Amino acid sequence: MELNDILKNKELKAMEKRKQVVKYIVENQYTCNALNLNLSANSDKEIAIVLEALEEITNQLAEKLDVSYLAFAEKYLSSSNNSCKREAARILGNLAVYYPSEIQHAIPLLIVNTKDESTVVRWSSAYALSRIIEIETIAKTNLFQELEIICQLEKENGVKNQYVKSLKKASKIRRNL
């Protein structure tokens, strides 16, 4: 069964599709280049399932994955689909520590998403930015002050707490530099 066969299978519910996509990608060592080629004609809903699968994979196997997963996810931060934006940010958060010099391109897009109307998009952007600010080379940048302002303006406690915890850790890192 091919990836698009799984995604187009009307008999499978989304959770089962995600589970099968995870298995398919891991077992076939499916690359992000192959994903780019195969997903060009898919719907946002199908792409979101693939991104959910990649989020699970990056959560479990991040240290074994190459930088192409970061670039793949980054392009979905600007999606019109909230599920795509949410999962892309979570993938970036999972991989940030492994690719600190490569994550810089995603930061402005994540900052834009901190102002999104959707709480889940803001939360996942906070998740990614919180992991990024805890990277030693980034903790001492202007991003720290920018996240302090974003944290102060955020109304939703769940989102705000992502920033509060990471800013405390980043403060310690900054003091030790």
N, C-alpha and C positions, 0 to 999 in steps of 0.2 A: 504494500500500500504506500503510495506517495503522499507527500505533505498536503498537497491540494485535495487529494481524495479524502483525507481526514477532515480538512476544513470545510469541504463541501457536503459532507455526509449529513443528511437531514435527520437521520435516525439517532445521532449522537447529540447529547446535551453539551453545552459549553464547557462544563467542568471535565467531562469525559474527553472532549476534544483536546483541551489543554493537557490533560494527563497523557494522551496518546502523542501529542506533539512533543512533549518533553522526552518521552521514550524514543520517538523517532529521531529527534535531533541528537540526543546523547548516543544512541546505538549506531547511528550512521555518521557520527562525527560531522554533522551537517554544518557547513561554514556560513558565516554571515554573508559572504559574497553570493553563495547559492540562494540564501534567503532573499537577498535583494532582487535577484533575477526572477525567482518564483513568486514573489508577492506583488509584483507590479500591477497585476490585474485584479487583485483581491479587494474585498470591501474593508472598510474600517473595522467592522466587527470581527472579521477573520484575522486581520492584522493584529487587533487587540488580543486575540487568543494566542497568537504567536508571541507577542510581547509578554503576556502573562507567563507563558512557558519559559521564555528566556529569563524573566525575573526569577522564577523558581530555580532555574539552572545556575544563574549568577549568584543566587543566595547560597547555594550548596557547593558550587564548584568554581567560585570566582578566581581562585589562585591558579587554576589550570586553563583559564580562557585567555585568548589573545585580545589585543586592543580593538580588533574589528567589531567586537560586541559593543564597545563603547561608542564607536562611530555609528553603528547601526541604530542604536537607541537614540542617540542625539538628534537624528533627523526627525524623529517623531515628537520631540518636545514642542514643535510648532504645529502639530496636527490640529485639525478642527475637532477631533474626537477626544473627549475627556479621558476615555479609557486608555487610548494610545499615549496621551500625555502623562497620565498617572503611572503606567507601567514603565515607560521610557525613563522617567525620573527615578523610579525605584531601581532600575537596572544600573543607571549611572551611580546611584548611591552605593550599590553593592560593589561596584568596580573601582570607585574613586581612589581608594587607598592603594590599589595595584598600579594605577596609571596617573599619578598626580600631575605629571607634566602634560598629559593628554586631555585632562578634564577641563582645562582653562576655556576651551571653546564653548563648552556647554553652560558655563556659569551665567553669562548674560541671558540665555534662554530660560534658565531656571529662575533667574531674578524676575523676568517678565511673568512667569507662571505663578510667582508669589502673589500677584495681584489678580489672579483669575477669580471669577465668581464662584467656581466650584471648590468646595472645601477639600474634596479628595485630591484635586490637582494641587492646591496650595499645600496640603499635608505632604504629598509625595515630593513636591519641590523642596519643602522644608527638610524632609528626610534626606534627600540628596545633598542639599547645601550644608546640613548639619554634619554629614560625614566628610564633606570636602573641607570645611573650616577646621576640622580636627587634624588635618594633615599639616605637619610642622611647617613646611615651606609656604603654605597658604594661610596659616593662622596669623602670621605677622603682616598680612596684606590689608589693604583697605576693605576687603570683603568683610572683615570682622566688624567694622563700624557700620557697614551697610546692613549686615544681618541684625545688628543691635536695633537699628531704626525699623527694619521690617518686623522684628519681634515686638517692638513697642506698639506698632500700628495694628498688628494682628488681633482680631477679636475672638477667634475660636481657640479655646484652651488647648485642645489636642494638637493643633498646629503650633501654637505658641510654645508649648512644652518641648517640642522638638528643638527649637532654637535655644530655649533657656538652658537645657542640659548641655548642648554642644558648645554654647558660648562660655559656660563655666569651664569646660575642659580646655577650650581654646585659650581662655585667659591664663590658665596654668601653663600651657605650652608657651604662650607669649612671655610670661614672667621668666621662664627658664632659658629663654634665648639670649 
